[in-house]
Amino acid sequence: MLATPAYAAYLKAKVVLLGGLGVGKTSLIRRYVLDEFDDRYIVTLGAKVSKRPVDVEFPGLGPVRVDMTVWDTMGEESLRPTLTDIVLHGVKGVLAVCDVSDARTITPMASWVSLAARHRSDVPVQVLVNKSDLPPRSEVVAGALGVGRRHIAPCYLTSAKTGDNVRAAFEDLALRIATRAVAEMDARLDPVSLGMVVEASARPRSLADFAEATGLSGHAVLGRAESLVRRGYLRVASIDLGPDGRPAVGFSATGKTFPPLAAGAATRSPESG
């Protein structure tokens, strides 16, 4: 009989997918929750809710369970004012979706992201440039990156059809949500995080740079970088798309003064991703 893991914290997180008609929001959720794809187009009426738990490991703290409630919303423009308060009430994370093959889907996505930012400015947002299995249009990619840069929202090329980057997009968001909650519980700065800030003081550093310098996985350094941004030690200096269709984010130091290090903190932490 398998032992039930002891979680350091349990978090409930409402995550909403926002975007125009036909961009693949329902298909993305179906791919992530059920690992299935159906190419028949079905219009979502109102909002539909799915659930999936995600476990995030934090060195020195332990595993954190994030129970994600994923909201699929209809893309009809005329109903946006009616749905806004319902959809965005209590939201902890946003996945904003457009169609890489259709430039007309940028404006509805951008409008939704702006609404979400006005509703709650500190909610983490990620931009999903979906249907990457289709020929991309450069203006869509450029427009999506523009939205991402304005709202400090990492961008992903995703395909609900093939599954490319779908799990990464959802679970990176879960990690960002959990990291924000953990940062409020434990404000200590350990030597590994301190080293990342020092590295970013010389020039902007990417997650790959941090991973190479610390020996941690990409998932682990993403969590630490998110925490350092949340605490004001790092800022996002650039947002691009990497060759793998995942975010290429650059970080620089803000110059904030360091607090005393946690007593007995190790100089190297185990991987968390």
Stockholm file with secondary structure:
# STOCKHOLM 1.0

chainA/1-273         MLATPAYAAYLKAKVVLLGGLGVGKTSLIRRYVLDEFDDRYIVTLGAKVSKRPVDVEFPGLGPVRVDMTVWDTMGEESLRPTLTDIVLHGVKGVLAVCDVSDARTITPMASWVSLAARHRSDVPVQVLVNKSDLPPRSEVVAGALGVGRRHIAPCYLTSAKTGDNVRAAFEDLALRIATRAVAEMDARLDPVSLGMVVEASARPRSLADFAEATGLSGHAVLGRAESLVRRGYLRVASIDLGPDGRPAVGFSATGKTFPPLAAGAATRSPESG
#=GR chainA/1-273 SS CCCCCCCSEEEEEEEEEEECTTSSHHHHHHHHHHSCCCCSCCCCCSEEEEEEEEEEEETTTEEEEEEEEEEEECCCGGGHHHHHHHHHTTEEEEEEEEETTCGGGHHHHHHHHHHHHHHCTTSCEEEEEECTTSCCCHHHHHHHHHHHHHTTCCEEECCTTTCTTHHHHHHHHHHHHHHHHHHHHCCCCCHHHHHHHHHHHHSCEEHHHHHHHHCCCHHHHHHHHHHHHHTTSEEEEEEEECTTSSEEEEEEECCCCCCCCCTTCCSSCCCCC
#=GC SS_cons         CCCCCCCSEEEEEEEEEEECTTSSHHHHHHHHHHSCCCCSCCCCCSEEEEEEEEEEEETTTEEEEEEEEEEEECCCGGGHHHHHHHHHTTEEEEEEEEETTCGGGHHHHHHHHHHHHHHCTTSCEEEEEECTTSCCCHHHHHHHHHHHHHTTCCEEECCTTTCTTHHHHHHHHHHHHHHHHHHHHCCCCCHHHHHHHHHHHHSCEEHHHHHHHHCCCHHHHHHHHHHHHHTTSEEEEEEEECTTSSEEEEEEECCCCCCCCCTTCCSSCCCCC
//
